[in-house]
Structure formats: C-alpha cells, structure tokens
Amino acid sequence: MSKSHLRSTTAVLLTTLVAATPALAQEAEADAGFLGTLFLTFGKRDVSINSPVSTTVLDEDELEDRQASTLAEALVTIPGVTLANGYSAQAAGVNIRGFGTDSTFGGDQSVVFLEDGATVGAEPLYRISTQAFTDPLLYKSVEVRRGTIGSFEFGSGIMGGVVISETKDASDFTDGEPGFKIGQTLEYSSNGNGLTSSTTLAWQPSENIEILGNYVLRKSDDYQNGDGTTQPQTDSDMPSALLKGKFTFGQDNEHALTLSYKQSTSDDKDVSFDFIDPDGRFRRVDRVQEDKVTSLTYTYSPVDNDLIDFTAQLTRSDRFVDNNLIAGVDYTSPTSGDLSGFYGAEFEYVTTKLLLKNNALFSTGMLKHDLTFGVEVSDRERSHNAASSAVGGTNRRIAIFAVDDINVTDTFSLTPALRFEKSKLDPVGTSDFARPVPNTIEDTYEHDAWMGGLAAKYEFENGLSVFGSAAYSVSLPGIGSAWNAPQKSRTYELGASFASTDVFSAGDNLSIRGNFYKTHVWDVTGDVDTIDSTGLELEASYGLENGTYFDVNANIVDGTETLTTGASRVWASLPSDSVNLTVGKKWGDMLDLSWELTHHAAAKRHNRTFTGTTVVDTDSWTTHNLRATYKPQEGLLEGFEMRVGIDNLFDTTYRANLATYDAPGRNIKFTLSKVF
C-alpha cells in the first residue's frame, strides 16, 4: 500500500462514516470535563469523543491482552505513537507525532512520562535509556494525550504528548472488600525464550485500608528477526517490584493518603556503552540500571463542597546507570588515550517534584466552570563524572497552571489553558569531550516563559461533535543544553467525532474520531532552524450485538525541517504512515478471539547519527497478529485467565522507520493468570 493510497483510503473512510451518521445516530451522552467522554465499545479499546484533546486510554484488560514486554511496546497501536530504536527493554522508546525518542536520544521534554504522578525519564543524553523502562504488568491503566493542548497541567515544551500511567491497587484484586488475595501470572514467549512471573499480594484489613505488594521477573534471550538472524543486545533480565498502600478516612471518606514505591532493575552483560549506538562505535561494558519511583499523594474531596477537590503530591524519580569495565577489553584510543574512566562512568537522574492543585466546579452567570489550578515545584539533578563528556548539575523549576473547561451552553464549550514556568540551571562540566573539566561554563542560566492555548467544541443533538484548538508552548533548556535558547512551538488542531448505538442494526454501536493537526517549531537546537509537521489521526470502533467488533486507527503524517543554512529536507524524526485494523468476536466475558493487521507505508527520512546525517529508506511492511483470551465462567477452571498470542504470524522481516534494530520475527506467547 503506497503512502498516497493509504492517505486516500483513510480520508474516504473518515468522510463516509461521518457523512452517514446524521440520519442514523442517536443523541450521544454529553461530557462533563475537558477530556470528553469515553464511549464504551464492544472492541478492544474505548474511543474518546467530544474533546479537543486527542486521548487514548489502555485499560488493564488491553494491557494484559497485548502481552507486551515493555510499556512502550504496549502503546504502538495508538495513532501517532511509534516505537523507536527497537524492541529491547532498555533501548525501546516512545515517539509521539515525531517527537520524543529518536535515532540518537532516548527522550526529551517534548514527550513526558508520568508514573503515579512522578515525572520519569531523562533529558537528551545518548547513553541514558528511554522513559519507558518499566514493566506493563504493574499498571492498571495508561492514558496517552497527544499534542500540546492537553499538556499544560504536566509540563512545558510538550509537543508530542503525555503518557500517564497508574499502578494497580489492592482493591483491584479484592474488589474493595476486606480480605486477602494472591494474584499470579505466568507467561512464556517463544522468540527469545522469554519467561515472566508476576506475583501480587493484596490485603484489605478494612474497607479504608489497602496494601499491595507485587514482584515481576521478566527474562529473555536475544530475539531473532523474521529471517532468523539474532539481534544483539535485545536480551533482558528485568525484575520489578511495587509496594503500594492507601488509607481513606474522614466523613464520607473525603480524605485519602496513598504511598507507592516502584523499582525496576536490569543487569546486562557485554553490551554497548550507548543504549542505542546507531554507528556501532562504542566499546562494550557490563551495565546495571535501576529505576526507582516514589509517590506520596493526599487528596481531599468533600462531598458537599464543589469548590474543593484538592491534591497534594510529592514524588521522586531516581534513574541510575552503572557501567562496569569488562576484563580484557582495550579501552584506550589512539587520539584520546585511556578512556576507562569514560566507559566506567556512572550516571544518575533524580527528579523531585511537589504538586499542589485544586479542581473547582462553579458558575458565573450562565457560564459553568470546571477549573483546575495548580502550583508545581521541581528539582532535577544529573550526576557529573569528570571523566565523561556529559554535563551534570541541577535544574530547579516552579510553575503555575490553570485549565478552565467553560460550558457556555449545553452544546458549546471553551477551554482556555495557561502555564507559567521559571527555570534556574546550575550546570557542572562541559559537553566538550576533550576538556571534561568541572565548572568551565557559566554558573547559572535562568529562563522563564508564559504559554497556553484555547480549545473549543460544539456538540450536535445527533451525536456528532466538532472541535478545534490552538496552543503555544516553550521548551526551556535542560541541564545538558543550558546555554541554548528556549525552543518554541505552535500547534493547531481540528477534528470531529461521532458516537451512537443502533446505527446500522439493532444493538450495534459506532464511535469514530478524526483529528487533523499542524505544528510549527522554531529556535531548534543544532543545525536545524525550524520544523513543520502536519498529520491526520483516526480512531474508530464498530461492534455488533452478537459480539463481533471492528477497531481501526490510522496515522498519516508529513514533516519538513529547515536548516540554519536555509536548505530543507525530510524531518529526521518523521514516523511512517500507518494503519491498524482489528477484527474480533467476543462470547460474553468468556472468550475473545481477534486478528490484528498493522501496515506501515514506505518512508524516506534523514537520519542524524554521531557520524553525520544519512538518508534512510524504509520499506513498507505488514504484520498479522492473532490473539485469544479465555476466561472460564464456571467449572474447575473458573477464575483462571488464559491468553495465547501470535505476533508477526508470517515471520516478516522488517525494520520500523525510527528503529535501529530489526523487529522480532514470529513470537508465540502463552499467559496464565489467577487471583486466589
């Protein structure tokens, strides 16, 4: 399928469905917030409607059905989301609308990851891995907000989007009733001989107290591509643990205190010093990586006061990388001499954040407000090693934000959003490898900026909604780029959604959402001056009363980067056009069978690596996946959940557009889980 054919097909599908709905649809339920309504479908995934924010939510069922080995891998069927740098647990990262992980760096500020409110991940540094270094079995939901308009509560300079993940609670196993439960999941994957065990202990001594402990051990060897070629540095040995407690108290349980701690570890032997290493120029090391996230949250939500829904949250994210030299490896260079200190360096990111926010419902005349106002204070420290070329230091920030969802009428609403952020940088060291001397650059850099946007939506009585937004954001420089000017972006979006039941036959349901966006970025660092991108995202689901369902989503994107010399070229981080189709059938809660097709069109892009810029041609590719979920409702096996998945059914050999490794070939997965 060519790029033009894919674009035409998606446009025709969107136009046909939206045009057909006015005469067939019934009135859709109005939303009560900025993110709109999640329309419950018969398919794998509910569709967000009536909202200017492009939002996709993966619930616990979908996270488990996908049988993904990393959180990044679980997100790849969301339109606009691309898995970059391969499928290894340490290197794989998330690219949204072309921003975030690319072929050189594991992540940047344009895509933000939140785990139980904690901001995780690292600023651009090639030897630090991605934001998605965590196990998907720890989470009960993952929400992805694409674009800028829905990001002002979470940070500055967000152009790709926000990934918000929430860990499991004890009540998810005990159903909110006092008692003790044990959850056990076992999984095997054929490609790489992967083994996974997840054990959960959930205890509710009373309705007001929840205590949960979880331990996941995930191991696999290097996987093979479709041709049977082993892909080096794709093995994993990644234990993860989660401890979480919640205490609710006060009249009507209006107070709640939640404490969670998550730790993920990897211990890799004989791997490249650089997680991605697109040029293969680095020597090998033994590397241990630890990722620790702590979150303490207090909420106060009195039932009889709509003006107060208060949250105070203190979080700490600690990512530590320890590189160890391998005996017998020569770490000297003809030009730079002994590099053992460089290759044996440790790196650590520690981000501490305090968030105070309140949500208030009130009216001013005929206008009804849903106002969220907050203050955020953060401190990020990056360690500095005198033998490395990486800048260390601290980045302290304070921000205020306000998002007000205003219902002007029952069918029309406006949502202004505003954020002010001030940053103070104290870098240590220099990025010049030849002169790794501390305190050779200015002591402090200070930046501040206002940013914001406006969204609007209108709902028709037949279930059709139209919406649009305009947003401006500023990416304040981080520790490794303290001397750069702030990067600025502007994004416009326009879309429509429709949702209803009994559309084509009695008992069916249909939901569809299409969204067009245009982003302009300027004051870009390096040899690039500006970036311009446009894209179309589509999400749709149709289900019949007999349990048959059809889910489809697509992403069509184009982008250009203009150099400081005035020349222009294909945007280096441009993802390929894609379409994903799932056809399945459910027999109540007992059985779910599905077939999934994923197609990515051929692409051409300019790839930036350490040794220069090269033109990369990526062939089109298509994969087929089969999934079966069986949950017996009675008999000896009642309460068990059994899943079988076959990824890349026809053993296709391909390399995704933003990847540095070939993707896995055929992979058969078996999962067995039970709550006792």
Summary of the structure (lengths in Angstrom):
residues: 676
radius of gyration: 24.5
end to end distance: 48.1
largest distance: 76.9
contacts: 2470
relative contact order: 0.16
helix: 7%
strand: 55%
